[in-house]
Amino acid sequence: MSLDSLEGAIRARLPDLAGLNYVVQFDLGDDGAFTVDGNAMPPVLTEDADAADCTIRLSPENLQKLIDGELNPTLAYTLGKLKISGSMGVALKVASMLED
């Protein structure tokens, strides 16, 4: 799995994040990061990580599983596969929007 394929998968799910009204960064460690600006309509990928309301740290593999609906975000957080900085409420909102 490449970062390009992950970026494409995130772009495909952007309509699901309409109405998010927050900026969320997906931090993949040394592999890079993706930032979703949910304030824009429709939501867009952006490079501006400084404005993130919430940062979700996880591996590229777990991000793909999250996008595909194969990883329960609550269980991943409990098991330490996903770490959250910033607003937990925003992270929960993102998780519920991706589960639909």
N, CA, C and O atoms as a printed pandas DataFrame, in Angstrom:
     atom_number atom_name residue_name chain_id  residue_number  x_coord  y_coord  z_coord
0              1         N          MET        A               1    0.847   -1.176    0.000
1              2        CA          MET        A               1    0.000    0.000    0.000
2              3         C          MET        A               1    0.894    1.242    0.000
3              4         O          MET        A               1    1.805    1.371    0.818
4              5         N          SER        A               2    0.616    2.141   -0.926
5              6        CA          SER        A               2    1.406    3.358   -1.040
6              7         C          SER        A               2    0.644    4.537   -0.439
7              8         O          SER        A               2   -0.565    4.474   -0.212
8              9         N          LEU        A               3    1.377    5.597   -0.194
9             10        CA          LEU        A               3    0.724    6.808    0.305
10            11         C          LEU        A               3   -0.233    7.377   -0.733
11            12         O          LEU        A               3   -1.251    7.973   -0.384
12            13         N          ASP        A               4    0.094    7.193   -2.009
13            14        CA          ASP        A               4   -0.811    7.663   -3.062
14            15         C          ASP        A               4   -2.147    6.930   -3.012
15            16         O          ASP        A               4   -3.199    7.540   -3.201
16            17         N          SER        A               5   -2.106    5.626   -2.759
17            18        CA          SER        A               5   -3.359    4.874   -2.685
18            19         C          SER        A               5   -4.154    5.272   -1.437
19            20         O          SER        A               5   -5.383    5.325   -1.471
20            21         N          LEU        A               6   -3.447    5.551   -0.338
21            22        CA          LEU        A               6   -4.128    6.032    0.870
22            23         C          LEU        A               6   -4.760    7.400    0.625
23            24         O          LEU        A               6   -5.889    7.659    1.044
24            25         N          GLU        A               7   -4.022    8.266   -0.053
25            26        CA          GLU        A               7   -4.562    9.596   -0.360
26            27         C          GLU        A               7   -5.819    9.461   -1.219
27            28         O          GLU        A               7   -6.804   10.165   -0.995
28            29         N          GLY        A               8   -5.787    8.568   -2.192
29            30        CA          GLY        A               8   -6.960    8.335   -3.029
30            31         C          GLY        A               8   -8.135    7.809   -2.225
31            32         O          GLY        A               8   -9.279    8.201   -2.453
32            33         N          ALA        A               9   -7.850    6.915   -1.279
33            34        CA          ALA        A               9   -8.911    6.364   -0.435
34            35         C          ALA        A               9   -9.516    7.444    0.456
35            36         O          ALA        A               9  -10.729    7.470    0.666
36            37         N          ILE        A              10   -8.677    8.334    0.980
37            38        CA          ILE        A              10   -9.191    9.437    1.803
38            39         C          ILE        A              10  -10.026   10.378    0.950
39            40         O          ILE        A              10  -11.108   10.798    1.361
40            41         N          ARG        A              11   -9.527   10.711   -0.238
41            42        CA          ARG        A              11  -10.291   11.599   -1.133
42            43         C          ARG        A              11  -11.662   11.000   -1.459
43            44         O          ARG        A              11  -12.655   11.722   -1.541
44            45         N          ALA        A              12  -11.710    9.697   -1.641
45            46        CA          ALA        A              12  -12.984    9.037   -1.951
46            47         C          ALA        A              12  -13.970    9.125   -0.786
47            48         O          ALA        A              12  -15.183    9.122   -0.993
48            49         N          ARG        A              13  -13.445    9.204    0.442
49            50        CA          ARG        A              13  -14.312    9.267    1.621
50            51         C          ARG        A              13  -14.619   10.691    2.073
51            52         O          ARG        A              13  -15.388   10.871    3.018
52            53         N          LEU        A              14  -14.050   11.706    1.434
53            54        CA          LEU        A              14  -14.288   13.087    1.831
54            55         C          LEU        A              14  -15.773   13.455    1.875
55            56         O          LEU        A              14  -16.183   14.159    2.798
56            57         N          PRO        A              15  -16.599   13.013    0.920
57            58        CA          PRO        A              15  -18.028   13.349    1.011
58            59         C          PRO        A              15  -18.679   12.837    2.302
59            60         O          PRO        A              15  -19.638   13.431    2.793
60            61         N          ASP        A              16  -18.153   11.731    2.852
61            62        CA          ASP        A              16  -18.687   11.195    4.106
62            63         C          ASP        A              16  -18.410   12.118    5.284
63            64         O          ASP        A              16  -19.067   12.024    6.321
64            65         N          LEU        A              17  -17.438   13.010    5.124
65            66        CA          LEU        A              17  -17.045   13.916    6.209
66            67         C          LEU        A              17  -17.666   15.301    6.072
67            68         O          LEU        A              17  -17.294   16.221    6.801
68            69         N          ALA        A              18  -18.607   15.459    5.144
69            70        CA          ALA        A              18  -19.306   16.736    4.991
70            71         C          ALA        A              18  -20.021   17.063    6.297
71            72         O          ALA        A              18  -20.684   16.207    6.884
72            73         N          GLY        A              19  -19.885   18.283    6.738
73            74        CA          GLY        A              19  -20.497   18.699    7.993
74            75         C          GLY        A              19  -19.630   18.438    9.209
75            76         O          GLY        A              19  -20.073   18.642   10.340
76            77         N          LEU        A              20  -18.404   17.992    8.997
77            78        CA          LEU        A              20  -17.491   17.729   10.121
78            79         C          LEU        A              20  -17.195   19.019   10.884
79            80         O          LEU        A              20  -17.224   19.037   12.114
80            81         N          ASN        A              21  -16.911   20.102   10.147
81            82        CA          ASN        A              21  -16.658   21.426   10.733
82            83         C          ASN        A              21  -15.431   21.490   11.630
83            84         O          ASN        A              21  -15.353   22.335   12.521
84            85         N          TYR        A              22  -14.481   20.604   11.398
85            86        CA          TYR        A              22  -13.211   20.607   12.127
86            87         C          TYR        A              22  -12.100   20.216   11.171
87            88         O          TYR        A              22  -12.347   19.660   10.100
88            89         N          VAL        A              23  -10.865   20.516   11.577
89            90        CA          VAL        A              23   -9.693   20.105   10.816
90            91         C          VAL        A              23   -9.055   18.940   11.564
91            92         O          VAL        A              23   -8.745   19.037   12.751
92            93         N          VAL        A              24   -8.866   17.833   10.840
93            94        CA          VAL        A              24   -8.338   16.607   11.444
94            95         C          VAL        A              24   -7.105   16.161   10.672
95            96         O          VAL        A              24   -7.120   16.075    9.444
96            97         N          GLN        A              25   -6.049   15.882   11.404
97            98        CA          GLN        A              25   -4.828   15.372   10.783
98            99         C          GLN        A              25   -4.695   13.887   11.089
99           100         O          GLN        A              25   -4.866   13.457   12.230
100          101         N          PHE        A              26   -4.387   13.114   10.058
101          102        CA          PHE        A              26   -4.048   11.708   10.214
102          103         C          PHE        A              26   -2.538   11.622   10.112
103          104         O          PHE        A              26   -1.980   11.755    9.023
104          105         N          ASP        A              27   -1.867   11.398   11.245
105          106        CA          ASP        A              27   -0.413   11.357   11.323
106          107         C          ASP        A              27    0.044    9.911   11.194
107          108         O          ASP        A              27   -0.293    9.070   12.028
108          109         N          LEU        A              28    0.810    9.626   10.148
109          110        CA          LEU        A              28    1.292    8.272    9.889
110          111         C          LEU        A              28    2.755    8.110   10.284
111          112         O          LEU        A              28    3.443    7.227    9.772
112          113         N          GLY        A              29    3.231    8.954   11.185
113          114        CA          GLY        A              29    4.618    8.878   11.642
114          115         C          GLY        A              29    5.590    9.227   10.529
115          116         O          GLY        A              29    5.413   10.233    9.841
116          117         N          ASP        A              30    6.611    8.408   10.347
117          118        CA          ASP        A              30    7.635    8.657    9.337
118          119         C          ASP        A              30    7.099    8.575    7.914
119          120         O          ASP        A              30    7.751    9.038    6.978
120          121         N          ASP        A              31    5.916    7.988    7.744
121          122        CA          ASP        A              31    5.337    7.828    6.412
122          123         C          ASP        A              31    4.624    9.082    5.918
123          124         O          ASP        A              31    4.278    9.162    4.740
124          125         N          GLY        A              32    4.397   10.062    6.791
125          126        CA          GLY        A              32    3.757   11.301    6.374
126          127         C          GLY        A              32    2.479   11.570    7.127
127          128         O          GLY        A              32    2.226   10.983    8.180
128          129         N          ALA        A              33    1.673   12.460    6.582
129          130        CA          ALA        A              33    0.416   12.852    7.226
130          131         C          ALA        A              33   -0.561   13.354    6.177
131          132         O          ALA        A              33   -0.174   13.840    5.115
132          133         N          PHE        A              34   -1.833   13.222    6.507
133          134        CA          PHE        A              34   -2.910   13.768    5.689
134          135         C          PHE        A              34   -3.766   14.631    6.603
135          136         O          PHE        A              34   -4.063   14.235    7.730
136          137         N          THR        A              35   -4.162   15.798    6.131
137          138        CA          THR        A              35   -5.017   16.685    6.905
138          139         C          THR        A              35   -6.312   16.928    6.141
139          140         O          THR        A              35   -6.295   17.327    4.976
140          141         N          VAL        A              36   -7.426   16.684    6.804
141          142        CA          VAL        A              36   -8.741   16.898    6.211
142          143         C          VAL        A              36   -9.319   18.181    6.802
143          144         O          VAL        A              36   -9.471   18.307    8.017
144          145         N          ASP        A              37   -9.635   19.126    5.925
145          146        CA          ASP        A              37  -10.276   20.364    6.361
146          147         C          ASP        A              37  -11.779   20.183    6.221
147          148         O          ASP        A              37  -12.344   20.335    5.138
148          149         N          GLY        A              38  -12.410   19.855    7.336
149          150        CA          GLY        A              38  -13.847   19.649    7.363
150          151         C          GLY        A              38  -14.631   20.938    7.483
151          152         O          GLY        A              38  -15.861   20.909    7.511
152          153         N          ASN        A              39  -13.936   22.091    7.558
153          154        CA          ASN        A              39  -14.613   23.393    7.558
154          155         C          ASN        A              39  -15.022   23.782    6.142
155          156         O          ASN        A              39  -15.965   24.546    5.940
156          157         N          ALA        A              40  -14.297   23.243    5.166
157          158        CA          ALA        A              40  -14.601   23.538    3.764
158          159         C          ALA        A              40  -15.808   22.714    3.325
159          160         O          ALA        A              40  -16.095   21.656    3.884
160          161         N          MET        A              41  -16.503   23.219    2.315
161          162        CA          MET        A              41  -17.641   22.469    1.790
162          163         C          MET        A              41  -17.485   22.347    0.290
163          164         O          MET        A              41  -17.640   23.348   -0.410
164          165         N          PRO        A              42  -17.191   21.195   -0.231
165          166        CA          PRO        A              42  -17.003   19.918    0.459
166          167         C          PRO        A              42  -15.639   19.874    1.144
167          168         O          PRO        A              42  -14.760   20.674    0.823
168          169         N          PRO        A              43  -15.453   18.939    2.092
169          170        CA          PRO        A              43  -14.167   18.808    2.783
170          171         C          PRO        A              43  -13.035   18.553    1.781
171          172         O          PRO        A              43  -13.240   17.939    0.734
172          173         N          VAL        A              44  -11.843   19.036    2.127
173          174        CA          VAL        A              44  -10.687   18.902    1.229
174          175         C          VAL        A              44   -9.472   18.414    2.005
175          176         O          VAL        A              44   -9.378   18.588    3.220
176          177         N          LEU        A              45   -8.539   17.795    1.273
177          178        CA          LEU        A              45   -7.237   17.473    1.847
178          179         C          LEU        A              45   -6.376   18.716    1.766
179          180         O          LEU        A              45   -6.379   19.412    0.751
180          181         N          THR        A              46   -5.640   18.999    2.826
181          182        CA          THR        A              46   -4.803   20.187    2.868
182          183         C          THR        A              46   -3.465   19.835    3.509
183          184         O          THR        A              46   -3.327   18.793    4.149
184          185         N          GLU        A              47   -2.502   20.699    3.335
185          186        CA          GLU        A              47   -1.171   20.512    3.928
186          187         C          GLU        A              47   -1.052   21.193    5.289
187          188         O          GLU        A              47   -0.054   20.999    5.983
188          189         N          ASP        A              48   -2.045   21.983    5.683
189          190        CA          ASP        A              48   -1.962   22.821    6.877
190          191         C          ASP        A              48   -2.269   22.033    8.154
191          192         O          ASP        A              48   -3.418   21.975    8.592
192          193         N          ALA        A              49   -1.237   21.429    8.747
193          194        CA          ALA        A              49   -1.422   20.635    9.962
194          195         C          ALA        A              49   -1.480   21.511   11.210
195          196         O          ALA        A              49   -1.964   21.064   12.249
196          197         N          ASP        A              50   -0.996   22.752   11.127
197          198        CA          ASP        A              50   -0.972   23.625   12.306
198          199         C          ASP        A              50   -2.374   23.959   12.793
199          200         O          ASP        A              50   -2.563   24.260   13.972
200          201         N          ALA        A              51   -3.349   23.909   11.911
201          202        CA          ALA        A              51   -4.705   24.305   12.269
202          203         C          ALA        A              51   -5.567   23.123   12.714
203          204         O          ALA        A              51   -6.778   23.276   12.877
204          205         N          ALA        A              52   -4.967   21.949   12.914
205          206        CA          ALA        A              52   -5.749   20.752   13.239
206          207         C          ALA        A              52   -6.386   20.858   14.627
207          208         O          ALA        A              52   -5.729   21.219   15.604
208          209         N          ASP        A              53   -7.680   20.536   14.689
209          210        CA          ASP        A              53   -8.395   20.468   15.961
210          211         C          ASP        A              53   -8.123   19.141   16.659
211          212         O          ASP        A              53   -8.260   19.024   17.876
212          213         N          CYS        A              54   -7.737   18.147   15.869
213          214        CA          CYS        A              54   -7.518   16.805   16.388
214          215         C          CYS        A              54   -6.487   16.113   15.499
215          216         O          CYS        A              54   -6.529   16.241   14.276
216          217         N          THR        A              55   -5.571   15.386   16.114
217          218        CA          THR        A              55   -4.596   14.591   15.371
218          219         C          THR        A              55   -4.790   13.136   15.757
219          220         O          THR        A              55   -4.795   12.782   16.936
220          221         N          ILE        A              56   -4.948   12.301   14.737
221          222        CA          ILE        A              56   -5.098   10.866   14.940
222          223         C          ILE        A              56   -3.836   10.203   14.420
223          224         O          ILE        A              56   -3.533   10.279   13.229
224          225         N          ARG        A              57   -3.099    9.550   15.316
225          226        CA          ARG        A              57   -1.848    8.894   14.947
226          227         C          ARG        A              57   -2.084    7.392   14.812
227          228         O          ARG        A              57   -2.596    6.740   15.722
228          229         N          LEU        A              58   -1.697    6.862   13.653
229          230        CA          LEU        A              58   -1.837    5.435   13.409
230          231         C          LEU        A              58   -0.953    5.046   12.239
231          232         O          LEU        A              58   -0.428    5.911   11.537
232          233         N          SER        A              59   -0.787    3.754   12.029
233          234        CA          SER        A              59    0.046    3.270   10.928
234          235         C          SER        A              59   -0.729    3.390    9.614
235          236         O          SER        A              59   -1.958    3.458    9.625
236          237         N          PRO        A              60   -0.022    3.418    8.491
237          238        CA          PRO        A              60   -0.714    3.447    7.205
238          239         C          PRO        A              60   -1.664    2.251    7.028
239          240         O          PRO        A              60   -2.757    2.390    6.480
240          241         N          GLU        A              61   -1.235    1.094    7.496
241          242        CA          GLU        A              61   -2.071   -0.106    7.382
242          243         C          GLU        A              61   -3.369    0.049    8.169
243          244         O          GLU        A              61   -4.441   -0.322    7.691
244          245         N          ASN        A              62   -3.265    0.601    9.379
245          246        CA          ASN        A              62   -4.466    0.786   10.195
246          247         C          ASN        A              62   -5.356    1.908    9.649
247          248         O          ASN        A              62   -6.576    1.858    9.805
248          249         N          LEU        A              63   -4.755    2.915    9.015
249          250        CA          LEU        A              63   -5.575    3.948    8.383
250          251         C          LEU        A              63   -6.387    3.329    7.252
251          252         O          LEU        A              63   -7.573    3.623    7.105
252          253         N          GLN        A              64   -5.752    2.470    6.451
253          254        CA          GLN        A              64   -6.478    1.815    5.361
254          255         C          GLN        A              64   -7.620    0.967    5.916
255          256         O          GLN        A              64   -8.724    0.973    5.370
256          257         N          LYS        A              65   -7.356    0.236    7.001
257          258        CA          LYS        A              65   -8.409   -0.579    7.621
258          259         C          LYS        A              65   -9.538    0.302    8.154
259          260         O          LYS        A              65  -10.709   -0.060    8.045
260          261         N          LEU        A              66   -9.192    1.454    8.728
261          262        CA          LEU        A              66  -10.200    2.381    9.238
262          263         C          LEU        A              66  -11.079    2.908    8.099
263          264         O          LEU        A              66  -12.303    2.960    8.219
264          265         N          ILE        A              67  -10.444    3.293    7.004
265          266        CA          ILE        A              67  -11.169    3.804    5.844
266          267         C          ILE        A              67  -12.079    2.727    5.255
267          268         O          ILE        A              67  -13.199    3.014    4.831
268          269         N          ASP        A              68  -11.587    1.485    5.233
269          270        CA          ASP        A              68  -12.352    0.374    4.657
270          271         C          ASP        A              68  -13.427   -0.164    5.595
271          272         O          ASP        A              68  -14.221   -1.020    5.205
272          273         N          GLY        A              69  -13.456    0.337    6.833
273          274        CA          GLY        A              69  -14.437   -0.143    7.800
274          275         C          GLY        A              69  -14.056   -1.462    8.448
275          276         O          GLY        A              69  -14.900   -2.126    9.050
276          277         N          GLU        A              70  -12.789   -1.848    8.328
277          278        CA          GLU        A              70  -12.312   -3.110    8.883
278          279         C          GLU        A              70  -11.684   -2.944   10.269
279          280         O          GLU        A              70  -11.286   -3.931   10.888
280          281         N          LEU        A              71  -11.592   -1.713   10.755
281          282        CA          LEU        A              71  -10.985   -1.440   12.056
282          283         C          LEU        A              71  -11.948   -0.598   12.872
283          284         O          LEU        A              71  -12.306    0.513   12.479
284          285         N          ASN        A              72  -12.359   -1.129   14.000
285          286        CA          ASN        A              72  -13.233   -0.397   14.905
286          287         C          ASN        A              72  -12.380    0.656   15.611
287          288         O          ASN        A              72  -11.428    0.300   16.306
288          289         N          PRO        A              73  -12.700    1.952   15.450
289          290        CA          PRO        A              73  -11.853    2.995   16.027
290          291         C          PRO        A              73  -11.773    2.941   17.555
291          292         O          PRO        A              73  -10.724    3.232   18.128
292          293         N          THR        A              74  -12.858    2.577   18.207
293          294        CA          THR        A              74  -12.842    2.503   19.673
294          295         C          THR        A              74  -11.923    1.385   20.132
295          296         O          THR        A              74  -11.133    1.570   21.058
296          297         N          LEU        A              75  -12.020    0.228   19.495
297          298        CA          LEU        A              75  -11.160   -0.894   19.844
298          299         C          LEU        A              75   -9.695   -0.574   19.532
299          300         O          LEU        A              75   -8.801   -0.905   20.310
300          301         N          ALA        A              76   -9.460    0.076   18.381
301          302        CA          ALA        A              76   -8.094    0.449   18.003
302          303         C          ALA        A              76   -7.492    1.401   19.032
303          304         O          ALA        A              76   -6.319    1.276   19.385
304          305         N          TYR        A              77   -8.296    2.355   19.516
305          306        CA          TYR        A              77   -7.820    3.284   20.541
306          307         C          TYR        A              77   -7.503    2.534   21.830
307          308         O          TYR        A              77   -6.471    2.769   22.458
308          309         N          THR        A              78   -8.395    1.636   22.215
309          310        CA          THR        A              78   -8.207    0.862   23.446
310          311         C          THR        A              78   -6.945    0.008   23.371
311          312         O          THR        A              78   -6.230   -0.132   24.364
312          313         N          LEU        A              79   -6.669   -0.563   22.203
313          314        CA          LEU        A              79   -5.505   -1.435   22.022
314          315         C          LEU        A              79   -4.217   -0.659   21.721
315          316         O          LEU        A              79   -3.147   -1.255   21.592
316          317         N          GLY        A              80   -4.324    0.665   21.609
317          318        CA          GLY        A              80   -3.144    1.481   21.348
318          319         C          GLY        A              80   -2.728    1.521   19.885
319          320         O          GLY        A              80   -1.637    1.998   19.571
320          321         N          LYS        A              81   -3.573    1.032   18.984
321          322        CA          LYS        A              81   -3.264    1.069   17.557
322          323         C          LYS        A              81   -3.552    2.436   16.960
323          324         O          LYS        A              81   -3.147    2.732   15.836
324          325         N          LEU        A              82   -4.252    3.263   17.719
325          326        CA          LEU        A              82   -4.661    4.594   17.289
326          327         C          LEU        A              82   -4.515    5.511   18.504
327          328         O          LEU        A              82   -5.018    5.211   19.586
328          329         N          LYS        A              83   -3.825    6.624   18.309
329          330        CA          LYS        A              83   -3.633    7.580   19.402
330          331         C          LYS        A              83   -4.232    8.919   18.983
331          332         O          LYS        A              83   -4.212    9.282   17.806
332          333         N          ILE        A              84   -4.763    9.644   19.959
333          334        CA          ILE        A              84   -5.461   10.894   19.664
334          335         C          ILE        A              84   -4.830   12.033   20.455
335          336         O          ILE        A              84   -4.588   11.919   21.657
336          337         N          SER        A              85   -4.568   13.138   19.752
337          338        CA          SER        A              85   -4.147   14.386   20.385
338          339         C          SER        A              85   -5.186   15.433   20.027
339          340         O          SER        A              85   -5.679   15.480   18.900
340          341         N          GLY        A              86   -5.509   16.265   20.993
341          342        CA          GLY        A              86   -6.522   17.277   20.746
342          343         C          GLY        A              86   -7.880   16.789   21.200
343          344         O          GLY        A              86   -7.988   16.059   22.186
344          345         N          SER        A              87   -8.897   17.182   20.497
345          346        CA          SER        A              87  -10.267   16.929   20.911
346          347         C          SER        A              87  -10.699   15.477   20.689
347          348         O          SER        A              87  -10.741   15.001   19.554
348          349         N          MET        A              88  -11.011   14.797   21.755
349          350        CA          MET        A              88  -11.535   13.431   21.672
350          351         C          MET        A              88  -12.919   13.451   21.016
351          352         O          MET        A              88  -13.273   12.519   20.294
352          353         N          GLY        A              89  -13.690   14.492   21.258
353          354        CA          GLY        A              89  -15.010   14.611   20.656
354          355         C          GLY        A              89  -14.942   14.673   19.137
355          356         O          GLY        A              89  -15.774   14.083   18.447
356          357         N          VAL        A              90  -13.953   15.386   18.620
357          358        CA          VAL        A              90  -13.770   15.468   17.169
358          359         C          VAL        A              90  -13.389   14.096   16.623
359          360         O          VAL        A              90  -13.896   13.678   15.582
360          361         N          ALA        A              91  -12.500   13.397   17.318
361          362        CA          ALA        A              91  -12.098   12.058   16.880
362          363         C          ALA        A              91  -13.301   11.117   16.837
363          364         O          ALA        A              91  -13.442   10.328   15.903
364          365         N          LEU        A              92  -14.158   11.201   17.838
365          366        CA          LEU        A              92  -15.356   10.361   17.865
366          367         C          LEU        A              92  -16.301   10.712   16.716
367          368         O          LEU        A              92  -16.925    9.830   16.126
368          369         N          LYS        A              93  -16.401   12.000   16.404
369          370        CA          LYS        A              93  -17.257   12.436   15.303
370          371         C          LYS        A              93  -16.723   11.899   13.972
371          372         O          LYS        A              93  -17.496   11.425   13.140
372          373         N          VAL        A              94  -15.406   11.973   13.771
373          374        CA          VAL        A              94  -14.795   11.435   12.551
374          375         C          VAL        A              94  -15.079    9.941   12.458
375          376         O          VAL        A              94  -15.470    9.441   11.403
376          377         N          ALA        A              95  -14.882    9.234   13.559
377          378        CA          ALA        A              95  -15.100    7.780   13.563
378          379         C          ALA        A              95  -16.532    7.435   13.205
379          380         O          ALA        A              95  -16.771    6.518   12.419
380          381         N          SER        A              96  -17.483    8.154   13.768
381          382        CA          SER        A              96  -18.882    7.839   13.477
382          383         C          SER        A              96  -19.232    8.176   12.038
383          384         O          SER        A              96  -20.053    7.487   11.432
384          385         N          MET        A              97  -18.630    9.222   11.474
385          386        CA          MET        A              97  -18.906    9.591   10.086
386          387         C          MET        A              97  -18.302    8.578    9.110
387          388         O          MET        A              97  -18.867    8.328    8.046
388          389         N          LEU        A              98  -17.162    8.000    9.469
389          390        CA          LEU        A              98  -16.524    7.009    8.610
390          391         C          LEU        A              98  -17.219    5.653    8.698
391          392         O          LEU        A              98  -17.138    4.857    7.763
392          393         N          GLU        A              99  -17.899    5.385    9.809
393          394        CA          GLU        A              99  -18.572    4.097    9.976
394          395         C          GLU        A              99  -19.852    3.997    9.157
395          396         O          GLU        A              99  -20.303    2.890    8.864
396          397         N          ASP        A             100  -20.441    5.111    8.786
397          398        CA          ASP        A             100  -21.712    5.081    8.045
398          399         C          ASP        A             100  -21.562    4.448    6.687
399          400         O          ASP        A             100  -22.537    4.347    5.942
